[in-house]
Amino acid sequence: MISVVIQAGGESRRMGQDKGLVELAGRPLVQRVLDRVGQLGDEVWITTNRPQAYAFLGTPIASDPQPGLGALVGLRTALRAARGDTVLVVACDLPFLQPALLQHLLSLAGEADVVIPRRDGKFEPLHAVYRRSCLTALEAALARGDSRMISFFPDVRLLPVDESDLALYDPEGLSFFNVNTPDDLIRAERQLQAASSQPTEDQHDT
């Protein structure tokens, strides 16, 4: 069983409002993400500490026992809530996620405890696949006071997916375009406009 979890628990300080609910071309960012990942698993969860604000999505919601303790606690909430052993975790501010790339990550899930993109030498922990077996190492990291998202990686089987592989499924890297600020939102709107203005194959043929 595959679980998909959309993380919407961030504080959104740079945006100035809840990022997941910010509208991009008239639709909340979280709705755009849900539309792209909703068919990839057997269940979909939203993790947020504002459950009433996200109730309109009609998906199960999980909240942190103690809000405000960071993204690693949010990941623990995601893994605890998921019923599947394989858990795809994505952020709510990634409106251009590429399902083909996510499917590729899921196809590698049997080879490691964490399957994670690595770009410019940095991991993308909110665009990754985790096994629920990671919980032991994750909770041990939290118990020793380490709240970094990668803090438990040395204690699990890790499979990085590097840029050459990522480019096969997402040549432009749009999956990793995250909307953190009002300026990012403007850029995302421009990206949507550019995509909608591109000629279709039928137009090329005429």
N, C-alpha and C positions, 0 to 999 in steps of 0.2 A: 504494500500500500504506500502511495506517495502522498505526502501532505505538502501543501503550499502555504507559506505564511508571509503576509505582507506586514512589514514593520512600520507602524505609524506612531511610534512612541516618543520620537525626538522632541526636543524643546523648541526647535524652529526659531532660534534667537535671531539668526541673520535675516530670515524672512519677515519676522515680526508678527506672524500669525501661523496657525497650524498648517504646515506644508501640505499635508494630505488633502486638506479641504480647499486649498487654493485652486481657483479655476483656471484651466488652460483651454482657451477657445471654448469657454462655456461649460466645461466639464471638470469636476474635481480631479486632481492628480491621482488620488487613490483609485478613482473609478477607471481611469485610463490604464493604470497598472493592473487592476483586477481584470479588465477586458483582455489583456494580453497574456495573463498567466492562469486565468480561471480554468482553462481546459487541460492544464498540464498535470493535474493531480486528481486524486480521488476525493480530496476535501480541501477547502480553502479557509484559512483563519486570518483575522486581522488582530494584531497586537497593538493596543492603544490604552492609554490611561484616561481617555475621554470616550468611554463606550457609547454614551448616548449620542454623541456627535456623529458616530460612525454607524449607528443602527440602521440608517437608510440603505446600507449596502445589502442587508439581509444575510450576512455571513456570520458565522460564529466569531466571537470576540474574546480575547484573553487580555488581562491586565496584569501589570507587575504587582506583586504583593506590597512592595514599597516603591512608589513612583519616584523618579528623579535620580536613580542610582546609576544610570548610564546604559549604553548599548549592549554591553555584555549581559547585564541582567535581563534586558529585553530578549536577547537570544535564548537565555535560559527559559524565559516564559514561553517563547515559541516552541522550543523542543519539549517542554513539559506538556504543552497543550496538544501538540500533534499526536495523532493516533498512529500515523504511519511511521515506519522505521527510517524511511528516506524523507528528508525534509528540505524542500527548496525554500530558501529565505531571500526575500528581495525587499528593498526599501520602497516606501510609498512615493518617492520623489523622482522616479526613473520612468518618465512617460514614453520613452522610445525603446523599451526592452524588446529584444528580438527573441521570439519564441523558439526559433530554430537553434539559437545558441543555448538557451536554457535546456532544451531537449538534449543537446549534446552533453551538457554537464550532468544531467540526470542519467544519461546512458553510461557514464563512468562511475556511478555511485557505488557499484559493487567492488570497485578497486581500492577504495579508501574510506576513511571516516569523514573526511572533508575534501570536497572537490571545489576548487576556488580559482577564479581568474587571477592572474598576476600581470599587472601592467606597469611598465616603467619601474619594475622591481618592487612594486607595492601590491599587496593583496586587496581584493574587493570583497570583504566579509558580508556585505549586505547584497550580494549577487552571487550566492554560493549554495552548494548542496551539503547538508550535514546528515550524518547518521545520529539517531537518538543515543547511541552508545557514547557520544561525545559528552553527555551530561556529567559523567563522573569527573572527567578531567576539567570540564568547565567549572563545576562547582568547587573543585579543589582550588582552582585559580582564584575564584571569588573569596574563598575561605582564607587564603593567604594575603588578601587585600590587593590582588592584581586585577584591575578592571579593564585592561586593554583587550580589544576584540581578538587579538592574536595570541593572548597570553597562554592559552592551553594547547596551541598548535604543536609544541614539541612533544606533547604527551599523547598524540593521536596519529593515525596514519593520514598523511597529508598528500594530496595530489594537486599541485599547481597546474593550471592551464595557461600557458604563456601566449604572447601576442600573435605568434605565427599561426597558432591553432585557432585563437579567437577570431582572427581576420577571415578565416574560411566561412564563418557564419555571420559575421558582422564587420564587413570591411571598413566601414566608417566609424566604428566604435560608438555608435549612437546609444547602445545599451547602457553605457556608463555616463551618459549625460544626465547629471542630477540637478534638480532645481532647488538651490539653496537660498537664493537671494532674489529680490525683485528684478535685478538685471538678468539673472538666469532665466526668469520667466519670460522676459522680453525676447531673449535669444531662442527659447523654446517655441514661442509664437512664430518667430521668423522661420524657424526650421519647419514647422507645420505648413506655413504658407508656401515655402519653397517646394516642399514635397507635393503639395496639392497642385502646384503650377507646372510640374513636370509632365511632359507628354506621355500618354499611355502607349502601349505597343500598337493598339489599333490606330492611334493618331499617326504613329510613325509609318504605318502601312498605307495610309491614304495618300 
